[in-house]
């Protein structure tokens, strides 16, 4: 086969172009820190990286969801802690109200104290989070869940949040399940609604009994006793909800730990797929640079050996 000057030129130019392309590729890898900068660099790795990237995005979304869930659950638990203290204070007042030696003025003073506690609990039941959303209103977060009489007017569905791929949890209980509800082992003959129970005791304590007949006194005593049972049931119910919230906070903490491990593993997988092996890349870059210099030299030498110059 006859080799012409043009063929020699094209072969040498092809060698230079290929060497330059490889050298620039390794230079780009060193610049970006990525072995795969486009799908053509490694189609299989690029495809796997797309799938893994979607998984990483989902992991990040669940982490954000858990942060929100933790804030909501913590806010609810903190509020119910104050409710617990208020109910216990009301119980102390009710027990003291059973003292048969109290004067009507003493009883009226207790009624005033209970009214203050009732207002405090109602305010807590209508409390909001840091964004002005009512935390015990279900999904009707823009309006107070309880009216002035203590009647629940909020939403009827608990707020739920997906906190992991296979886990959804309640992060906002509706107020009726807390302030108008009793556990299965509740004491009988009691009011489920804590505000109704307190209103009954307040009304009874405002009734003068010093000169009242026995029927009136018996009714007042019965109302006080009923409120005492109601408050006991309400306290147990609130403590049950708080126990659930505490369990959820612990679970969220565990899920965060698992999420962190998953995030780390995914990052390592992504690195294995697309990141450069620095030792290998630097070595290849150096070798390709040498190859390119050799190709340039060969091209220069070829020009000096062209058939035109040989025929001179």
PyMOL commands that set and color helices and strands:
alter all, ss='L'
color gray80, all
select helices_A, chain A and resi 5-32+39-41+43-97+104-125+176-179+194-205+214-274+278-304+307-310
alter helices_A, ss='H'
color red, helices_A
select strands_A, chain A and resi 159-164+167-172
alter strands_A, ss='S'
color yellow, strands_A
deselect
rebuild
show_as cartoon
